[in-house]
Amino acid sequence: MTQSLLAKPTSIKSNRPPGKEMVWIPGGTFLMGSDHHYPEEAPAHKVAVKGFWMDRYLVTNAQFQKFVKATGYVTFAERPANPSDYPGAKPELLQPASSVFVKPDGLVNKANCYNWWSYVPGANWRHPEGAGSSIKGREQHPVVHLAYEDVEAYAQWLGKELPTEAEWEFAARGGLEGAAFAWGDELYPMGKQMANTWHGEFPFENLCTDGYERTSPVGSFPKNGYGLYDMIGNVWEWTSDWYQEHQQIKKSPCCITSNPCGGERENSYDQQMPDSKTPRKVVKGGSFLCAPSYCQRYRPAARMAQPIDTSTCHLGFRLIVRGQ
């Protein structure tokens, strides 16, 4: 596949970053999505975004801990669920808990994700694998087990925002147009490990070729063309967009000629909460659980729908400040 630089910037960079460790993403027009991988990524379509500042790194446990100490905030996974929100749910499923990857002992049916996902009581950002685990020694790892409302609370505290799906994908591409990965078209260029992903037979064998069984400290792998780290792998990242199919998106004229959510909320793909019992947001980037043998979503175009009331051990976030 031929790679080229994205269109020339659509926004002029301000002189000073609005926050520590933020980098300027110049904006431009790019081909969003892919016609060559998973169906939900198609069709590829042109989108324009304005320039914005983006966190160089994923938000870490240490950073989130400062927020909690300053505000007393209690995350979604640390609170018991409201029974009225989940009629008929078993009482044990209403206690504070979160979703944790538990590696099976051997071959399992890959069509059933419950063979490796468990709803673990006591699992939360402080205890990533459940009671008895901690973030000691993992202060610079990405914070996980946060539901959408937790991420929004942190963003508001800092005066930042989540990126839209288009902003995130543009930034992840790092200035390359049409490349399969954030660094080019080869998963392991010259044998080099470019991201924290799964190596071996998923879900029971992880060879840890990249050096990590689960999350890795932020910045452990090469940065992309815009100076951003971990846009691919490590943990999935929340975006602000409600999930819908690209086919629906392409039908809207605004998605080709305007700036999706780049400061002008009316230009969003869909800023109305969908008519769904459990609304879902778009998450991007893949995680340490993405494997060639199972989930090849360690690419900028890849996307997944995440219920806003669900937190997991492989989902984090980073924030932006729109053009200043």
N, C-alpha and C positions, 0 to 999 in steps of 0.2 A: 504494500500500500504506500502510495506517495505521501510524504509528509511535507507540510508547508507551514509558514508562520501564519498566525491568525491575522485578521484584518487590522489595520492601524488603529491605535487607541481612539476611543470616543470621548474620553474625559481627560482633563489635564490634572496631573498629580499636584496635590497640595504640598506645601513645603515641609510640614512636620506631621509625623504619624500621630493619630489620636490616642494611641495606647502603646505600651511597651511591647516589643516583639510583634508588631503588625507590619505587613508588607503591602505595597500598593499593587493592585490588580488593575491594569489599564482599561479593561473593557474592550469591546469590539463585537464583530459579528462572527459567529461560528456555527458549525454543523453539529447540532445537539442530537444525542441518541446514536443508534447504530442499526443498520439493516442486516448485520452479519452475525449476531449473537442471539440473545434471548428475545422472545416475541415482545415483551413489554418495553423493550428499548426502541422499537420501530414505530413509525418510520423516522429515519434521520431527517431533521428539518432545521432550517436556518433560524437562528435566534440572535438578537442583539442585546448586550448588557452594557450598562454604564460602568465607569470605573468605581472601585471601592477599596477600602482597606480590609485586610483579612488577617486573622491570627496566624502567625507562622507555625504555631504548634497546636495540637489538640489541648483542650483544657485538662489540666492535671489534677490528681488527687490533692496535692498541696494547695493549688489555687481554689479548688472547691471548698476545701477545709477552712480557708480564710473567710469565705463567704458565710459558711455555717456558723463559725465562731462570732462573726460580726452581727449576724441577723437572728440566730437561733432557728434557722429554717430546718424543717423536718421533711425529708423527701417522701415521695409517694410510696416507695417500697418499705419505708419505716413506719407507715401508718396502717392500721387495719382497714380493710375495704368496707365501704358502705353497703350493707346487705341489700338496700333498695336499688342500688346500681347493678346488682348481679342476682336477680331473683332466681331462687332455686339452687344457688351455689352451695356446695358442701361447706360447713363451718370451717374446716381446716384450710379451705382455699381462701378464706376471708382474712386470715391472720397476716401480719406483715411478712412479705416474702418477695422473691424475685426469681427470674429464670436464669438457670445456671447450666452451662454445658458440662455433662458428666460423661467422660469417655467410656464406652462399653468395652467389654473384655475381648470381643471378637466380632466377626461378621454379623451384621444386622440388616434388616430391611431398610434401605435408604428412602423408601417411599413414606416411611413413618418417622417424622422428626422427633417424636416422643421417645424414640429409642436412645436419644442422647440429650434431650432437653428435660430438665426437671425443675419444678416449681419448688424452690428451697426456702423453708421458713428461716428468717433471720438473715437471708442474703440481702445485701444492700451495698451502697458505695463504700461503707466502712469495712464491710465483710464480704468481699467479692465472691467467695466460694461458700458462704454461709457461716453460721456460728463457728467460732474457732479460727477462722481466717481473719486476716487484717491487711491493712495497706502499709504496714511498717516495712520499710525497704522499697516500697512502691510509690513513694511520694511523687516521683516524676513520670509515673505511668498515667495514661489517660483515665479520668474518672469514668466509671461505668455504673450501671444499674440506676439510670435516671430516666424517668418518664418525661414526656414532653413538657408538662407544667413545671417540672424542676429546672429544666434547661431555660425555659422562659423566665423563671424567677431570677436565675443567675444573670441572664442577659440584661434584664431590667436593672438589676443592682449595679451593673457596670456601665449602663447606658449604651449598650451594644445591641446587636440583633443577630438572629440566625440568618444565614444566606438562603436565598431561594434555590431551587434545584438548578436552575440555569446558571446562576452566579457560581454555585459550587462546582458544577461541571466545567464551566469556562476556566475557573481557577485551577482545577485539578489537571487540566490538559497542559498547563504550564507553557502556553505559547505554541503548542503543536496542533495542527489541524489534521484530523483523520487518523491519527495514530491509535493503535489498539490500547496501548497502555499510557500512563502518564509520562513515560520516559522514552517511548518508541514502540516498535512493533514486535520486539522480542521480549518474552517474559523474563528470561535470565540472560541479558546481554553479556557475552563473553563469560558466561557462567556466574555472573555476579548476582547476589541476592539484592533485590531492589525494594522489597517490602516484607512485612511480617504476615505471611500466609501459611497455609497448611502444607506440609510435605509428607507424603506417604499415603497410605490407603485410609481415606476418611470413612467412618469417624473413630476407628479404633487404633490406628497406627500413625503417630506423628513423629517423624524422624528428626524434627527440630533442626533441619539443615540451616535455617536462618538464625538459629541460636535461641529461639524462644518457644516455649510450650503454649503460653497464653499471651497476654499483652506484653508489650515491650516499652521501655522508656521512650518518651517522645523524642524525635530527632535521631533515632538509632539507625535510620536508613537514609539514603541520598535524598536531597531536596529536589523538587522539580524545577522547571525553568523559571518560575516566579519566586523561587526561594521558599516554597511551602513544604513542610515535612508531613509524612504519614497521610497524604491524601488518598493513598491506596493501602489497603490492609490495616493491620493493628485492630482498629475498631470501626464499625459503621459510624456514620455521622448524620445526626438529625438535620433536616432542612425545614424551612417554614411552609413549604407547599403541601396542600392536600393532595393525596395520591389520586391520579386518574390516568387513563391510558393515553399514550402519545397520539394515538389515532384521534381521540377526542380533542386533544390540544391543537393538533394541526388544523382542525376545522375552524378555529378562531383566528381571524385576520391579525389580531394583536400579537399573536405568537411569532409572526414572521417579521413584522416591521417595527415592533416596539420593544421596550426594555422590560422583560418579565420581572416584575417586583423590584426592579432596581431603583427604588426610591419613589416610584409612582405606583401605589398599591392597586390602582384601577387596571394596571397593565399585567397583573398577576395572571397566571394560568387559571386559577380558580380560588378566590379568597373566601368563597362561601363554604361553610362547613357542609360536607356532603351528607345526604340523607342516608345515614348509616347508623346502626346501633352503636358501633364502635368506630368512630372516625379514624382514618389512617393518614399519616404524613409520609412523605418520601424520605427515605434514608439512602445514603450514597457511600461508595468507596470500598465496600467489602470489609473483611476482618481477618483475624488470625485463624478463623474457621473456614475460609474459602480455599478450596482445593481443586486442582485440575481434574480430579476424579469425581468431583461432586458439584461444586459451586464456583464457576469461573467468573465471579463478579468482582474481581480485583481490577476493574477497569473504570475510567471516568464515565462511560456511557451507562454502566450498570446501575440499576435502581431496584428498590424494594419497598413494599408498603408496610409501614409499622404502626400498629394501633397506638394511639396516644396514651393509653393507660397501661402500657406494657414496658417494663424495663428488663434489660438483659445484661449478661456479663461481657457482651461484645459490641456494645453500642455506646458511643460517646458523642462529642460535638466540638466545634470551634465557632467563633463568632466573627462578625464583620461590623464595620462602620461605613456607611455609604458616603459617596463622594463629598468631601469637605473642601 
